[in-house]
Amino acid sequence: MEIKTRFFGNQTINPDSIITFPEGIPGFEKEKRYKLFHQEGSDKIYWLQSVDDENLSFSVTQPGHFKINYQFVLSDDEQVTLKADEAAELVFLILLHQEESSSDQPPTVKGSINSPLVINTKSRIGIQKNLRNAEQSIILSENNNQIDVSEA
């Protein structure tokens, strides 16, 4: 199958690799089919490209790059939508966005940690999970006599 993309040009993809978001992604509810692309040699940034709108692409990453570990329960409806039989079938991605800064500072990239994408790798179905009451914790670890404070 051939698709057009703004950033990657024309791409030939396997239709079986399409990820479907039955409800769309909030704000983009009309777009339901996406293809996940990655940059050769990089395992940090991926692009979730709409199959039907060449101008719609999201930068995403795995939460582990931000030292985030998700622990939450899917609702019955979410499990049915995802066709999730086992937690091992699920992957989590964070939508990234760039915040503009002053001209003398590089832009800041932030992740939407309270609304991860949950994708069943077996069924190729995804949702965006809104964690309204997300509890965050901080892990302190000693590294070369310095204390690293990062979100878990």
Phi and psi in degrees as GROMACS dihedral restraints (atoms count N, CA, C in turn):
[ dihedral_restraints ]
;  ai    aj    ak    al  type     phi  dphi    fc
    3     4     5     6     1  -102.3    20    10
    4     5     6     7     1   131.8    20    10
    6     7     8     9     1  -127.4    20    10
    7     8     9    10     1   155.2    20    10
    9    10    11    12     1  -102.3    20    10
   10    11    12    13     1   138.5    20    10
   12    13    14    15     1  -133.4    20    10
   13    14    15    16     1   148.6    20    10
   15    16    17    18     1   -68.5    20    10
   16    17    18    19     1   -42.3    20    10
   18    19    20    21     1   -94.2    20    10
   19    20    21    22     1   -24.4    20    10
   21    22    23    24     1  -113.5    20    10
   22    23    24    25     1     1.5    20    10
   24    25    26    27     1    71.0    20    10
   25    26    27    28     1  -157.9    20    10
   27    28    29    30     1   -75.0    20    10
   28    29    30    31     1   136.3    20    10
   30    31    32    33     1  -131.2    20    10
   31    32    33    34     1   138.7    20    10
   33    34    35    36     1   -96.3    20    10
   34    35    36    37     1   122.3    20    10
   36    37    38    39     1  -125.8    20    10
   37    38    39    40     1   156.6    20    10
   39    40    41    42     1   -81.5    20    10
   40    41    42    43     1   122.8    20    10
   42    43    44    45     1   -56.7    20    10
   43    44    45    46     1   -25.6    20    10
   45    46    47    48     1   -71.2    20    10
   46    47    48    49     1   -12.4    20    10
   48    49    50    51     1   -93.3    20    10
   49    50    51    52     1     0.2    20    10
   51    52    53    54     1   -72.1    20    10
   52    53    54    55     1   133.3    20    10
   54    55    56    57     1   -99.5    20    10
   55    56    57    58     1   127.5    20    10
   57    58    59    60     1  -105.4    20    10
   58    59    60    61     1   129.7    20    10
   60    61    62    63     1  -107.1    20    10
   61    62    63    64     1    96.7    20    10
   63    64    65    66     1   -54.4    20    10
   64    65    66    67     1   -33.5    20    10
   66    67    68    69     1   -98.4    20    10
   67    68    69    70     1     4.4    20    10
   69    70    71    72     1    72.9    20    10
   70    71    72    73     1  -170.9    20    10
   72    73    74    75     1  -109.0    20    10
   73    74    75    76     1   132.3    20    10
   75    76    77    78     1   -47.1    20    10
   76    77    78    79     1   128.6    20    10
   78    79    80    81     1    94.9    20    10
   79    80    81    82     1   -17.2    20    10
   81    82    83    84     1  -136.6    20    10
   82    83    84    85     1    45.3    20    10
   84    85    86    87     1   -62.6    20    10
   85    86    87    88     1   -25.5    20    10
   87    88    89    90     1   -74.7    20    10
   88    89    90    91     1   -24.6    20    10
   90    91    92    93     1   -92.0    20    10
   91    92    93    94     1   116.9    20    10
   93    94    95    96     1  -116.9    20    10
   94    95    96    97     1   -17.3    20    10
   96    97    98    99     1  -114.9    20    10
   97    98    99   100     1   130.2    20    10
   99   100   101   102     1  -136.6    20    10
  100   101   102   103     1   157.2    20    10
  102   103   104   105     1  -123.4    20    10
  103   104   105   106     1   134.6    20    10
  105   106   107   108     1   -93.3    20    10
  106   107   108   109     1   122.6    20    10
  108   109   110   111     1  -113.9    20    10
  109   110   111   112     1   154.1    20    10
  111   112   113   114     1  -135.5    20    10
  112   113   114   115     1   157.6    20    10
  114   115   116   117     1   -84.9    20    10
  115   116   117   118     1   133.4    20    10
  117   118   119   120     1   -55.3    20    10
  118   119   120   121     1   133.7    20    10
  120   121   122   123     1    80.9    20    10
  121   122   123   124     1     1.1    20    10
  123   124   125   126     1  -125.8    20    10
  124   125   126   127     1   132.7    20    10
  126   127   128   129     1  -113.5    20    10
  127   128   129   130     1    16.1    20    10
  129   130   131   132     1  -101.9    20    10
  130   131   132   133     1   -45.0    20    10
  132   133   134   135     1  -112.1    20    10
  133   134   135   136     1   132.8    20    10
  135   136   137   138     1  -124.4    20    10
  136   137   138   139     1   164.9    20    10
  138   139   140   141     1  -124.9    20    10
  139   140   141   142     1   129.3    20    10
  141   142   143   144     1  -100.8    20    10
  142   143   144   145     1   102.0    20    10
  144   145   146   147     1   -99.1    20    10
  145   146   147   148     1   128.8    20    10
  147   148   149   150     1   -63.7    20    10
  148   149   150   151     1   135.6    20    10
  150   151   152   153     1   -75.7    20    10
  151   152   153   154     1   -28.3    20    10
  153   154   155   156     1  -102.9    20    10
  154   155   156   157     1   -13.6    20    10
  156   157   158   159     1  -129.1    20    10
  157   158   159   160     1   104.0    20    10
  159   160   161   162     1   -61.6    20    10
  160   161   162   163     1   -19.7    20    10
  162   163   164   165     1   -91.5    20    10
  163   164   165   166     1    -2.2    20    10
  165   166   167   168     1  -107.5    20    10
  166   167   168   169     1   113.4    20    10
  168   169   170   171     1  -146.8    20    10
  169   170   171   172     1   138.8    20    10
  171   172   173   174     1  -114.7    20    10
  172   173   174   175     1   138.8    20    10
  174   175   176   177     1   -83.8    20    10
  175   176   177   178     1   132.8    20    10
  177   178   179   180     1  -137.4    20    10
  178   179   180   181     1   161.2    20    10
  180   181   182   183     1  -149.2    20    10
  181   182   183   184     1   166.5    20    10
  183   184   185   186     1   -80.2    20    10
  184   185   186   187     1   140.9    20    10
  186   187   188   189     1   -61.2    20    10
  187   188   189   190     1   -25.7    20    10
  189   190   191   192     1   -59.0    20    10
  190   191   192   193     1   -25.6    20    10
  192   193   194   195     1   -68.5    20    10
  193   194   195   196     1   -20.4    20    10
  195   196   197   198     1  -103.1    20    10
  196   197   198   199     1     9.8    20    10
  198   199   200   201     1    59.6    20    10
  199   200   201   202     1    41.8    20    10
  201   202   203   204     1  -107.7    20    10
  202   203   204   205     1   132.2    20    10
  204   205   206   207     1  -119.3    20    10
  205   206   207   208     1   117.3    20    10
  207   208   209   210     1   -89.3    20    10
  208   209   210   211     1   137.0    20    10
  210   211   212   213     1  -137.7    20    10
  211   212   213   214     1   103.9    20    10
  213   214   215   216     1  -151.6    20    10
  214   215   216   217     1   166.6    20    10
  216   217   218   219     1  -107.4    20    10
  217   218   219   220     1   133.6    20    10
  219   220   221   222     1   -79.6    20    10
  220   221   222   223     1   142.7    20    10
  222   223   224   225     1   -70.8    20    10
  223   224   225   226     1   165.5    20    10
  225   226   227   228     1   -58.0    20    10
  226   227   228   229     1   -42.7    20    10
  228   229   230   231     1   -62.7    20    10
  229   230   231   232     1   -40.8    20    10
  231   232   233   234     1   -65.3    20    10
  232   233   234   235     1   -40.5    20    10
  234   235   236   237     1   -63.4    20    10
  235   236   237   238     1   -41.2    20    10
  237   238   239   240     1   -65.0    20    10
  238   239   240   241     1   -45.2    20    10
  240   241   242   243     1   -59.5    20    10
  241   242   243   244     1   -46.6    20    10
  243   244   245   246     1   -75.9    20    10
  244   245   246   247     1   -15.0    20    10
  246   247   248   249     1    55.3    20    10
  247   248   249   250     1    44.2    20    10
  249   250   251   252     1   -89.8    20    10
  250   251   252   253     1   117.1    20    10
  252   253   254   255     1   -96.4    20    10
  253   254   255   256     1   -31.8    20    10
  255   256   257   258     1  -139.4    20    10
  256   257   258   259     1   146.2    20    10
  258   259   260   261     1   -62.3    20    10
  259   260   261   262     1   -29.6    20    10
  261   262   263   264     1   -64.2    20    10
  262   263   264   265     1   -19.1    20    10
  264   265   266   267     1   -77.9    20    10
  265   266   267   268     1   -14.4    20    10
  267   268   269   270     1   -96.8    20    10
  268   269   270   271     1   140.0    20    10
  270   271   272   273     1  -122.3    20    10
  271   272   273   274     1   153.9    20    10
  273   274   275   276     1  -119.7    20    10
  274   275   276   277     1   138.1    20    10
  276   277   278   279     1  -132.4    20    10
  277   278   279   280     1   150.3    20    10
  279   280   281   282     1  -111.1    20    10
  280   281   282   283     1   131.2    20    10
  282   283   284   285     1   -72.8    20    10
  283   284   285   286     1   134.4    20    10
  285   286   287   288     1  -105.2    20    10
  286   287   288   289     1   148.8    20    10
  288   289   290   291     1  -142.0    20    10
  289   290   291   292     1   149.8    20    10
  291   292   293   294     1  -103.0    20    10
  292   293   294   295     1   128.2    20    10
  294   295   296   297     1   -99.4    20    10
  295   296   297   298     1   131.4    20    10
  297   298   299   300     1   -71.0    20    10
  298   299   300   301     1   145.4    20    10
  300   301   302   303     1  -129.5    20    10
  301   302   303   304     1  -179.4    20    10
  303   304   305   306     1   -62.6    20    10
  304   305   306   307     1   160.3    20    10
  306   307   308   309     1   -61.8    20    10
  307   308   309   310     1   -24.1    20    10
  309   310   311   312     1   -91.3    20    10
  310   311   312   313     1    -2.0    20    10
  312   313   314   315     1  -116.8    20    10
  313   314   315   316     1   142.4    20    10
  315   316   317   318     1   -68.8    20    10
  316   317   318   319     1   153.8    20    10
  318   319   320   321     1   -64.5    20    10
  319   320   321   322     1   153.2    20    10
  321   322   323   324     1  -100.2    20    10
  322   323   324   325     1   133.4    20    10
  324   325   326   327     1  -105.1    20    10
  325   326   327   328     1   128.2    20    10
  327   328   329   330     1  -125.7    20    10
  328   329   330   331     1   156.1    20    10
  330   331   332   333     1  -110.5    20    10
  331   332   333   334     1   145.0    20    10
  333   334   335   336     1   -84.4    20    10
  334   335   336   337     1    79.8    20    10
  336   337   338   339     1   -73.8    20    10
  337   338   339   340     1   -19.4    20    10
  339   340   341   342     1   -87.7    20    10
  340   341   342   343     1     1.8    20    10
  342   343   344   345     1  -141.7    20    10
  343   344   345   346     1    65.2    20    10
  345   346   347   348     1   -71.1    20    10
  346   347   348   349     1   153.6    20    10
  348   349   350   351     1   -84.0    20    10
  349   350   351   352     1   136.0    20    10
  351   352   353   354     1  -117.6    20    10
  352   353   354   355     1   121.8    20    10
  354   355   356   357     1  -126.3    20    10
  355   356   357   358     1   129.0    20    10
  357   358   359   360     1   -84.3    20    10
  358   359   360   361     1   114.8    20    10
  360   361   362   363     1   -70.8    20    10
  361   362   363   364     1   -20.7    20    10
  363   364   365   366     1   -81.8    20    10
  364   365   366   367     1   -50.1    20    10
  366   367   368   369     1   -87.6    20    10
  367   368   369   370     1   -14.3    20    10
  369   370   371   372     1    63.2    20    10
  370   371   372   373     1    37.4    20    10
  372   373   374   375     1  -116.9    20    10
  373   374   375   376     1   140.4    20    10
  375   376   377   378     1  -134.0    20    10
  376   377   378   379     1   161.0    20    10
  378   379   380   381     1  -140.2    20    10
  379   380   381   382     1   164.0    20    10
  381   382   383   384     1  -107.0    20    10
  382   383   384   385     1   120.5    20    10
  384   385   386   387     1   -92.8    20    10
  385   386   387   388     1   121.0    20    10
  387   388   389   390     1   -92.0    20    10
  388   389   390   391     1   115.5    20    10
  390   391   392   393     1   -98.8    20    10
  391   392   393   394     1    84.8    20    10
  393   394   395   396     1   -62.6    20    10
  394   395   396   397     1   -40.5    20    10
  396   397   398   399     1  -114.5    20    10
  397   398   399   400     1    49.3    20    10
  399   400   401   402     1   -67.4    20    10
  400   401   402   403     1   130.2    20    10
  402   403   404   405     1   -97.9    20    10
  403   404   405   406     1   126.9    20    10
  405   406   407   408     1  -109.4    20    10
  406   407   408   409     1   144.9    20    10
  408   409   410   411     1  -127.8    20    10
  409   410   411   412     1   161.4    20    10
  411   412   413   414     1  -117.7    20    10
  412   413   414   415     1   136.0    20    10
  414   415   416   417     1  -109.5    20    10
  415   416   417   418     1   127.7    20    10
  417   418   419   420     1  -102.7    20    10
  418   419   420   421     1   129.4    20    10
  420   421   422   423     1  -138.7    20    10
  421   422   423   424     1   144.5    20    10
  423   424   425   426     1   -90.2    20    10
  424   425   426   427     1   132.5    20    10
  426   427   428   429     1  -143.0    20    10
  427   428   429   430     1   109.4    20    10
  429   430   431   432     1    54.5    20    10
  430   431   432   433     1    47.9    20    10
  432   433   434   435     1    62.7    20    10
  433   434   435   436     1    18.3    20    10
  435   436   437   438     1  -121.0    20    10
  436   437   438   439     1   151.1    20    10
  438   439   440   441     1  -101.2    20    10
  439   440   441   442     1   124.7    20    10
  441   442   443   444     1  -100.3    20    10
  442   443   444   445     1   120.0    20    10
  444   445   446   447     1  -106.5    20    10
  445   446   447   448     1   117.7    20    10
  447   448   449   450     1  -142.7    20    10
  448   449   450   451     1   154.4    20    10
  450   451   452   453     1   -73.6    20    10
  451   452   453   454     1   144.7    20    10
